Amino acid sequence: MARKTQSEERMIKVLRELSEIYSPTGFTAAVLEYVAKVAKTAGIKSHYTNKGALIVGNHQCPEITVAGHIDTLGLMVKKIRPDGNLSFTKLGGPVLQAFEGRTVRVFTEKGRVVSGALVLNNPAAHVNNKAGESPRSDETMHVRLDAEVNSAKDTEKLGIQVGDFIAFDAGFEYTDTGFVKSHFLDDKAGCAAMIDAFLTLGATALKKIPVMFFFSNYEEVGHGACAGIPDSVKELLVVDMGVVGDGVAGNEQSVSICVKDSSGPYDYQLRIRLAELARKEKLPYKLDVFPFYGSDGSAALRAGYDIRVGLIGPGVSASHGNERTHIKGLKATRDLILAYLK
């Protein structure tokens, strides 16, 4: 593999650090604090919306918003079982088979963190010879705590209660062949490209370019960017994952430009401009239709914003499961953001 540039190394470092901060939807304060700190170190201002999203930028009257979502899939405690382990409800749509056996962290109201794992009910093959055939759902699985608990009272003594957030370890890995493997590249990969873009532009340029970077915190449950975008904004460029799989054009080494998803087509003039910029900059890109997909752009349009919306993102394999992308796709996404803003 060719030697990485300083900017590529920075982008991978940021993505690794983002991935290591737990941020299931609704529990994103720590990761947004990280983004705000990165911006502040570079002399770039930030502030929070009432709903807790983060806006980064130095322009007084932005006309362009570049948006990505920092929240991830996760779980929440639904009930403490009689044996002291946890029943859960899903936050967003994690493919549970892909998370089976993964380490989780339960965050209590008092700040205690208790580890555990997502397992099948009666998971031992030596006593359940149908374990491999059983469906995986919130009714057939539970969170097994790494604590000596035998009753609901034991678990309550740990401070765990209904409504506590449960987050999965991301399992981040960057290979010597340029692949990034991790849960939650949707959309921390897109957010890493956004952060590298505003760091590349720098504080002075961001005073002149009428742009703000919007890190939403409720996209995985459908209402991330439905509020908080200033009235001065005319265009919204959403940076989310590009779909990789059967029946779509995207791949991990390219930036996807979405022409249509489940909510309908994206702005025609904007996607033509994005494709022209990708060709001019010689960036690997794919025009694509995402069949089962919604974005912060969908949320903004449904909320009634009078804006043009485009959607791009690095190709991500195995979405909502054991995800993977490539440094080439990340770089193409970052470079397309920069070309669009310049």
Residue pairs with C-beta under 8 A, 6 or more apart in sequence:
1 176
1 177
1 178
4 12
4 327
7 196
7 200
7 331
7 334
8 327
8 330
8 331
10 196
10 199
11 192
11 193
11 195
11 196
11 327
11 330
11 331
11 334
12 174
12 180
12 192
12 327
12 330
14 38
14 192
14 195
14 196
15 172
15 180
15 182
15 188
15 189
15 192
15 330
16 172
16 174
17 34
18 31
18 34
18 70
18 188
18 191
18 192
19 170
19 172
19 182
19 183
19 184
19 188
20 170
20 172
21 30
21 31
21 34
22 30
22 31
22 105
22 107
22 167
23 30
23 31
23 70
23 71
23 72
23 167
23 184
24 71
24 72
24 73
24 74
24 75
24 76
24 91
24 92
24 165
24 166
24 167
25 71
25 72
25 73
25 74
25 91
25 92
25 217
25 218
25 219
25 220
25 221
26 71
26 91
26 165
26 217
26 218
26 221
27 74
27 107
27 165
27 167
28 52
28 70
28 71
28 217
29 52
31 70
32 48
32 52
32 53
32 54
32 70
32 215
32 217
35 46
35 54
35 56
35 70
35 191
35 195
35 215
36 46
36 54
36 56
38 195
38 199
39 45
39 46
39 56
39 198
40 46
42 198
42 199
42 202
42 203
43 202
43 203
44 56
44 57
44 58
44 198
44 202
44 203
44 206
45 56
45 57
45 58
46 54
46 55
46 56
46 57
47 54
47 55
48 54
48 55
49 55
49 227
49 228
50 227
50 228
51 217
51 218
51 227
51 228
52 217
53 214
53 215
53 216
53 217
53 218
53 224
53 225
53 228
54 70
54 214
54 215
54 217
55 212
55 213
55 214
55 215
55 228
56 198
56 212
56 213
56 214
56 215
57 198
57 206
57 211
57 212
57 213
58 203
58 206
58 207
59 206
59 207
59 208
59 209
59 210
59 211
59 212
61 210
61 230
61 232
62 210
62 211
62 212
62 230
62 232
62 233
63 210
63 211
63 232
63 233
63 234
63 235
64 209
64 210
64 211
64 212
64 233
64 234
64 235
64 236
64 237
64 341
65 211
65 212
65 213
65 214
65 229
65 233
65 235
65 236
65 237
65 307
66 194
66 197
66 211
66 212
66 213
66 214
66 237
66 239
66 337
66 341
67 213
67 214
67 215
67 216
67 224
67 225
67 236
67 237
67 238
67 239
67 296
67 297
67 300
68 187
68 190
68 191
68 193
68 194
68 214
68 215
68 216
68 238
68 239
68 240
68 296
69 187
69 190
69 191
69 215
69 216
69 217
69 218
69 219
69 220
69 224
69 240
69 296
70 187
70 188
70 191
70 215
70 216
70 217
71 216
71 217
71 218
71 219
71 220
71 224
72 92
72 167
72 183
72 184
72 186
72 188
72 220
73 90
73 91
73 92
73 93
73 94
73 168
73 183
73 184
73 220
73 320
74 90
74 91
74 92
74 94
74 165
74 166
74 167
74 168
75 88
75 89
75 90
75 91
75 94
75 104
75 118
75 143
75 165
75 166
75 167
75 168
76 88
76 89
76 91
76 163
76 164
76 165
76 166
77 86
77 87
77 88
77 106
77 143
77 160
77 161
77 162
77 163
77 164
77 166
78 86
78 87
78 88
78 89
78 138
78 162
79 86
79 87
79 162
80 86
80 87
80 152
80 155
80 156
80 160
80 161
80 162
81 87
81 142
81 152
82 151
82 152
83 149
83 150
83 151
84 145
84 147
84 149
84 150
84 151
84 152
84 154
84 155
85 116
85 142
85 143
85 144
85 145
85 149
85 155
86 106
86 116
86 142
86 143
86 145
86 155
86 160
86 166
87 138
87 142
87 143
88 138
88 141
88 142
88 143
88 166
89 138
90 96
90 138
91 165
91 220
91 221
92 220
92 221
92 320
93 220
93 320
94 168
94 320
94 321
95 320
95 321
96 118
96 136
96 137
96 138
96 141
97 136
97 321
98 183
98 318
98 320
98 321
98 322
99 118
99 168
99 183
99 321
100 118
100 119
100 120
100 136
100 141
101 117
101 118
101 119
102 117
102 118
102 168
102 169
102 171
102 183
103 115
103 116
103 117
103 168
103 169
104 115
104 116
104 117
104 118
104 143
104 166
104 167
104 168
104 169
105 113
105 114
105 115
105 116
105 166
105 167
105 169
106 113
106 114
106 115
106 116
106 143
106 145
106 160
106 164
106 165
106 166
107 113
107 164
107 165
107 166
107 167
108 114
108 158
108 159
108 160
108 161
108 164
109 159
109 161
109 164
110 159
112 158
112 159
114 145
114 146
114 147
114 158
114 160
115 145
115 146
116 143
116 144
116 145
116 146
116 147
116 166
117 143
117 144
117 146
118 141
118 142
118 143
118 144
118 168
119 141
119 142
119 143
119 144
120 131
120 134
120 136
120 140
120 141
121 140
121 141
121 142
122 128
122 131
123 131
124 131
125 131
125 132
128 134
134 140
143 166
145 155
145 158
145 160
147 154
147 155
147 158
148 154
149 155
149 158
168 183
169 183
170 182
170 183
170 184
171 181
171 182
171 183
171 322
172 180
172 181
172 182
173 180
173 181
173 182
174 180
174 181
175 181
178 326
178 327
178 328
179 252
179 324
179 325
179 326
179 327
180 189
180 324
180 325
180 326
180 327
180 330
181 322
181 323
181 324
182 188
182 323
182 324
183 321
183 322
183 323
184 323
185 241
185 314
185 316
185 323
185 324
185 325
186 240
186 241
186 316
186 319
186 320
186 323
187 219
187 239
187 240
187 241
187 313
189 241
189 313
189 314
189 316
189 325
189 329
189 330
189 333
190 239
190 240
190 241
190 313
190 314
190 333
191 215
191 239
192 330
193 239
193 314
193 330
193 333
193 334
193 337
194 213
194 215
194 239
194 337
195 213
196 334
197 213
197 334
197 337
197 338
197 341
198 206
198 213
200 334
200 338
201 209
201 338
201 341
209 341
209 342
210 232
211 341
212 230
212 233
214 225
214 228
214 229
214 296
216 224
216 225
216 228
216 296
217 224
218 224
219 225
219 240
219 295
219 296
219 299
222 294
222 299
223 299
224 296
224 299
225 236
225 238
225 296
225 297
225 299
225 300
225 303
226 299
226 300
226 302
226 303
227 303
229 236
229 300
229 305
229 307
233 305
233 307
234 307
234 308
235 270
235 307
235 308
235 309
235 310
236 296
236 297
236 300
236 305
236 307
236 308
236 309
236 310
237 270
237 309
237 310
237 311
237 312
237 337
237 340
238 295
238 296
238 297
238 309
238 310
238 311
238 312
238 313
239 312
239 313
239 333
239 337
240 295
240 296
240 311
240 313
241 313
241 314
241 315
241 316
241 319
241 323
241 325
242 250
242 254
242 255
242 256
242 258
242 286
242 288
242 312
242 313
242 314
242 315
242 316
242 329
243 250
243 256
243 288
243 290
243 293
243 315
243 316
243 319
244 250
244 251
244 252
244 315
244 316
244 317
244 318
244 319
245 317
245 319
247 291
248 288
248 289
248 290
248 291
249 256
249 286
249 287
249 288
250 256
250 286
250 288
250 315
251 286
251 315
251 329
252 314
252 315
252 316
252 317
252 324
252 325
252 326
252 328
252 329
253 284
253 315
253 326
253 328
253 329
253 332
254 284
254 285
254 286
254 314
254 315
254 328
254 329
254 332
255 278
255 283
255 284
255 285
255 286
255 312
255 313
255 314
255 315
255 329
255 332
255 333
255 336
256 285
256 286
256 287
256 288
256 312
256 313
256 314
256 315
257 271
257 274
257 275
257 278
257 285
257 286
257 287
257 288
257 310
257 311
257 312
258 266
258 271
258 288
258 289
258 290
258 293
258 295
258 310
258 311
258 312
258 313
259 265
259 266
259 271
259 287
259 288
259 289
260 266
260 289
260 290
261 289
261 290
261 291
261 293
261 294
261 295
261 298
261 311
262 290
262 291
262 292
262 293
262 294
262 298
263 294
263 295
263 297
263 298
263 301
263 302
266 297
266 309
266 310
266 311
267 308
267 309
267 310
269 308
270 308
270 309
270 310
271 287
271 310
273 340
274 310
274 312
274 336
274 340
275 285
275 287
277 283
277 336
277 339
277 340
278 285
278 332
278 336
278 339
279 285
280 339
281 335
281 336
281 339
283 332
283 335
283 336
283 339
284 328
284 329
284 332
285 332
285 336
286 315
295 311
297 309
297 310
297 311
300 307
300 309
301 307
301 309
312 333
312 336
312 337
313 333
314 325
314 326
314 329
314 330
314 332
314 333
315 325
315 326
315 329
316 323
316 324
316 325
316 329
317 323
317 324
317 325
318 324
